[in-house]
Amino acid sequence: MAQIFFGELSSEEVDKISSQEALILIPIGSIEQHGHHLPLATDSIISQEVTRLIAERINNEFPVLVFPQIPFGKSTEHASKPGTISLETEVLTNLLRNICKNLVKNGFKKIVFINGHGGNTNLLNTMLREIREETGAFITSIYLYSETFLKETLDRFKLEELDVFHACTLETSFMMTLKPELVHMEKASKEKPHKFTEESGYKYLKLTGSKGIEFSWLIDDVSDSGVIGDPTKATAELGQEVLESLVEKICEVLREIKKV
């Protein structure tokens, strides 16, 4: 298999592969609390491993390179919990813009962020057109937990919205598949939000089911343990099956990007 990791190439090799119109895949995650049973780097580990699996699968069709992971993200909502490292909006935006500008300078015209943390989504979406206008490069952001990729498999497993939230059934299942040695299921506990739900008297300000309404909830508003959902339902089998479907669907997106 051809080399897929940007940082393991020589300068000469980078120059050669950029001329082949390779796609650059940039995994981005976070360092933040994930309850008592998952590590701080959960989002970063998942985005890194999924990006690797995508590159390994599609590299025989056209060249892709996995850029060194960006492990830090925008994690304001978790800042009160020990271990969380949250970058300010301006810092993270400038970092990502500078990376993209340097990649374009090196001949890469299509850059794809593989995002494993919901808190990064709005920031990435805001940047895309600005970088396109400034550099001419085609920039895409793919959020791993989008319904676009997950709805079919989640329906099959009868998973609910809170099963795909934070330190939840799906994240825990992914980690049980990708890095089981870092998962401590004996410490896992279910926690439903105790605020911003219909049960607690909210019709519009809800964590789930209120598309088009954003508000400034913080983790301490809704959870004592840092968990939102039920990680006790997680299994490695679930993680493996959803990952398989997720990787293939993202490969389909990359095929479209290649045609642009």
N, C-alpha and C positions, 0 to 999 in steps of 0.2 A: 504493500500500500504506500502511496506517495505520502510524504511528510505533510501533516495537516496543522502543525502548531507553528504559528508565526514566529514566536520567540526562539524556536530551535533551528531556524533557517539562518544561513549566512546572508550577508548583504547582497552578494552576487545572486543567490537563489531567490531572494525577494524580488530583485530586479527582473529576473526571468519570469517568475510566476505572475507578477503584476501585468506583464505584457500579454498574458493569456486571459486577461479579464477575469481573474479570480474574484469570488465573493469573499469579503471579510466578515466573519461572524464574531461578534463581541459579546461574551457572556457578562451580564451585570446582575448583581444580587444585593445583599445587605449583610451587615453584622448587627444582629439585634436579638433580643430575647425571643425564645420560642418555647415558653413554658418550662417545666422542670425536666422534660424527657428528651428534648432535642437540643442540638448545639446552636450557638449563636450564628454560625455560618450556614445554617440550613438553606437559606435562599441562594447563597453563593454556590454551595455544593451542588444543588439541584441544577442551577443554570449552567454551571461548568460541565457537569456530566451529560446533561441533555444536549448541549452544544457539541460535545465530543461525539456522542452517538449519531447526531445528525450528520456531522462531517464525515464520519466513517462510512455512513450509509450512502451518501450522495457523491462522494469524491470520485467514484469511478465513472460518473456521468459528466461532471465538469469540475474544475478546480475550486476548492474553498479552503480558507485558512481560518483556524481558530486563534483569535487574538488573545493575549494574556488577559485573564479575568479582571474585571473591575469589581472588587469585593465589597466596596462601600456603597451605600445608597442613601436615599432620603427616608429616614426612619423617625421622623418627628413624633409620630403617634406612640412610639415605644421608648422614648427618651428617658422616661422615669424609671425604667427597669435596668438593673445592673448589667453591664456588658454592652449595652447598645451604643453603637458609634454612628451618628447621623451627620452627614455632610450638609452644610448650608446650601440652599438652592444655587446661589451664585458660584460657589466653589465647584459643585458637581457639574453644573452647566458648562463652566469654563473648561473643566477637565475633559468632558466629552467632546466639546467643540474643538479643542486643541488636538485631541487624538484624531478626530475625523479630518481636520485640515492637514495634519501630517501624513495621514494615510493617502489622501488625495494627492498631495505633493509627491508621494512615492508611486503614483500611478494607479491606485485603486479607486474605482468609480462607483462601486456598489458596496454599501456597508449595512450590515444587519445586526441590530442589538437583540440579543436573546435575553429577555428580562424575566427574572424569577421573583421579583418583589413588587407588589401592587403600589407601594408608595413612590416608585420611580415612574409610574406610567404617565401621569400628567406632564411631568417634567420632560420626559423623552418626546412625547407627542408635540409639545410646544417647540422643541428644538428642530424637528425634522425639516420643515420647510425653510427655516432660517439657514440651516447648513446647506440645503439644496440650492437656495438662491445665492449663497455666498461662494460655494465651491463648484456647483454643477453636478455634484455627486448625487446618486439616488440612495436615500437613507430610509431604512425600514426599522420599525420597532415591533417585536413579536412578544406578547405577554403570554407566558406559559399556561396561565390559568384562565384564558379566554374561553367563553362558551363556544366560540368558533371551533376550537380543537377538542373540547371535553364533553360537549353535550351528549353525544351518542353513547359513549362509554359510561358516563355518569348515570344516564337514564337506565342503562342495562343493569347497573349495580344498585339502582334505586338510591343513589346518594342525594342528599338535600343540599340547599345552599350553604348551610353552616358546615357541611362536610368539606367544603372547599373555601376555607377562610384563613385561619392562622393557627399553626401548630395543630392542625386538624386531622381528619381522617386521611385526606389525600396527601398532604405534605408528609405526614408520618409514614404512610405507605411507600411513598417515593424514597424516603430515607432508609426504610427497611430493605428496599431493593438495592439502592445504590451504596449506602454506607451503614450496614446494619450494626457494626461495632460501635457506632456513635448514638444509637437509639436505646433509651432506657425505659422500656415499657412498664417496668415496675413502678415508675414515677408518673406515668401518664394518667390524666384525669379529665373527665368531661366537664366542660363549663359553657353553659349558654349565657349569652349577654344578659345582664340584669338591668339594662337600660337600652333605649332606642330600639325597641321591638313592639309589636302589636300587643303582646302580653303585658308589657309594662306601660301601655297607654299611649303609644305613639302611632299615628297614622301615616305621617309623611317622613319624619326624621327617623328612618330605620336603617340599620346596617345592611339589610338585604331587601331586595324588592322595591327600591325607591330610585330607579334609574332617572337621571336628570336632576337629582337633588344631592348636592354635596354639602357636608358640614364638618365642623372641626372636632370630631370625636377623638379622644385619646384612649389608650388601652385601659387606664385606670377608671374610665367612665363605665366600662362594660365587662371587665374581667379582673378577678383577683389574682389568678394564677398566671395570667398572660396567654392563656389558651382561649380561642374562640372556636368552639366545635367539639367534636368527640373523637380524640385520637385512639380511644380504646377499641374502636372498630377497625383500625388499620391492619392490613396484612401485606406481606411481601407479594403475594399473588395479585392483589389489586394493583399495587404499585407497578408491577411488571406489565400487566395488561394495559393499563392506562398509558404507561410510558411508550409501549410499542405503538399504540395508535397515535399518540402525540408526536412522536418522532416522524412517523410517516406523513402526517398531515403538514408538519412544518417543512418537510422535504418538498411537498407539493407547492407550498408558498415559495420556496427558493427556486423551484423550476419556473414559476411565473416571473420572479424577479430577474432571473437570467434572461428572459425574453424581452424585458423592458429596454 
